[in-house]
Structure formats: structure tokens, C-alpha cells
Amino acid sequence: AMVFDKGLSTLSEQITVPGRFEQTDVSFGDDWAHGDERWTVAGIMTRSSNIGIAMMGQRLSAGERYDYMLDFGLNADTEADFLGEESGTVRPYDEWDPQTNYATMFGQGLQVTAPQMASAYATIANGGERLPVQLVEGCETEDGFVPTDPGEPRQVVSAKAAADTLTLLEATAQSGSLANEVAIPGYRVGIKTGTAEVSDGQGQYVAGSFMTSMAGVAPIDDPKYVVTVSIMNPTTMRGSAATAPAWHDVMAYVLQSNRVAPSPSPWPTIPTT
């Protein structure tokens, strides 16, 4: 979304992604071995390519990316002011070492709460405008209904950048590894998975400990709902596939119980190569 908002990429761009990202002071790979691959931006997202995202993200400065993350609501309590809420952690960009500079692009080197993540996806679904987070619309009192006043919305990215990002989420649901698990008959949906290693607080990861997640939007053609699911240390499935059944069932229930109209045909086929 940041790259689209700055006009530094388009949905039609094709990028040759190598099997390893190598700089003089940093090196990392994807979750699977591969040679040079020619992917669209949607293909990079669909395959969760750390390398591809880093190649795109380095078109922005660290300061620009940091400012965007704050605008999306990271590193701060939400407006809901919920008891015990955490603010997450995004260290100032001038404290990032070379690895963190890139790792923050694909979800490491920072901490984010589920409400913050849901809010970020809602911002994308809402044409790039972030609405303050609310747990309730208001309260009933003896004098009647009193609405909450969470604050003013703000435009984080352009409507075009948000729409293009929704296309990437739809591509991930359409042709990603969990396409069959997240498909909801009659509705265009968009998702992204996450698999986070757990810090021990001393600069290392806890061996075998993972937080797996999925966030998504539906219907893509007329967004109404965001659903996020997080599972700490799943046992039978270690990766993000563990969240797919719950995400599917919750989103399907929300759409059907609220009688959301099905997505009109024809549906787009989004190229990934």
C-alpha cells in the first residue's frame, strides 16, 4: 500500500525475484528454495515472498515506511482505550539495524496487536481512510443512547492505492496455497497469512514457538467486514494454514447472517506471473 501510494509500483509491474536477497550487511531468503522467478506484484504477495516485498519496500526510505506504520495505527493504543490494551512496538527507524530495516517489511522486528492489524486492514478496505477503533457504538443511559466519540478519521493512503492493495489480497485468496480453504461460495474475498516467531525477550527466538495469523476482507467488490484470527503455538498445523478454517467459518457466518449481497459476476482473474 505504501509503495502504491508513492506511485512506485503498479499492479502490472513484473519483478524478477532471486532466490536470496543479498546486500553487504544483510542476507535472507524466502520460506522455500527457488531460483530467479518472474512475478507480478500480486505474485509476490500470493507467495509471501520476503525477498520480493523487500525489493519493493526498499524503494521507500526507512523514515517513510516508519511514518506510514504510525499513520496506520501501529505503536500506539487504539482509540477504544480497552483495559489492559498493549500498544505494540515499532522502534524508531533510526534505531533499526540493517536486518531490521528489511525485516520490518515482512512482519519481523516489530510487535502488533490484533486490533491494530484489524484496523490496518479496515483502512485498506475503507478506501485508505483509517477510522478510529471502537468496541461499541455507544451506551444506553437513563437519558437515552449516548454515542461514543472516538475521534476523527484520517486518510493514510490514496483510494487508488487501497484498491490496488485489495487486489493483491484477492489474488492471495484466489491462487495462494490456501485458496480452497478460504473460498466462500458467492463472495470475492481477500486474505493474507502471517507466521511470527516468538521472541524470548533476550534477543533470541523461543525454539518451536509461533504465532500464526490470518486477516482478510470481504466482499472485495464492496468491502463490509474484516476478520482476523490469531493462534498461539498451533499443534496439529504449525503454519498459517492453522488459521484458515476459523477465518473461513467466521467470515462466512458474518456475511450470511448479515445478508450481504453476493459478489456480482464476472470475477477478475489476477495474474501472478
Phi, psi and omega in degrees: 000320179297313182296317177298317184297327179275000180072027185259003175199166176222165179296336183272353182295140174245136185232132174275114185256118180284174181282348178209142176266117185234123170233172181297331185239010180204147179207133175201167181230189173269179183284354179215154181282138176202160173272199176298130179235140178257104184239152165284173175300322177296324178295321177298316180292316182300324182266005180051048183278109175303319183295313181297318178296319179295322179297323177285315186295331181289354175288343175254154175285162177300320180297320178296315180296320179299314181298320177298317181300320176294319179297327177286351176105007178283160175068021180206149173301148175285168180291346181292336178055046183285139183304126178081006183294140175264157181261354185073181182219118168232105183295150176306141187297334179283358174258357181287133169278172183305320180295316181295325179306319179272322185298328179295343178286331183241026164097012173244167179078012177205166178234136184224138177273162179299317176299323177296318180294317178300320179295321179296316178294322178296326177298315177297318181289340185257033177070026178087000180263125179270122175266142178302144182286132177231141171267329179223154176284333181172192182227144174276128177236178177299334182266004180117193184278130179243111181287151174283157179236085186284345181124186186268146174287164176216145179277117183266312174227166182291160177299323179294317179297320179295317180297319179295323178292323174300323178298320178295320178294321178294321178300321180294321176287330185282319187225012175283179185293341182251023185305314182293326184286331185258353181296134176240112185309129177093350186231137171278124182235160176224139183218164166214138180266164175212140174227110186252131170284149187259127180285146174267004180081358182239019178092006179234168174263148175285122184301127176073012182252126184222147166249117181252145187212163172213136175230147182196169187231144173202153342288147181297325182288338179205077191303132179237326188221148169242136175234132173237142178229133176230137178230125178271127177050060175300148187257314184278327176233122187275338185263193183292346176301337181298332184273345188300313182299317180294316180299314180302311186292321179292312181295319179298318179296315182298316181295314185285320182290334177263009173055044177288132182297140177299158179288131180291151176269159358277155177268145181286150169256119188261116182291140179245350178232000000 
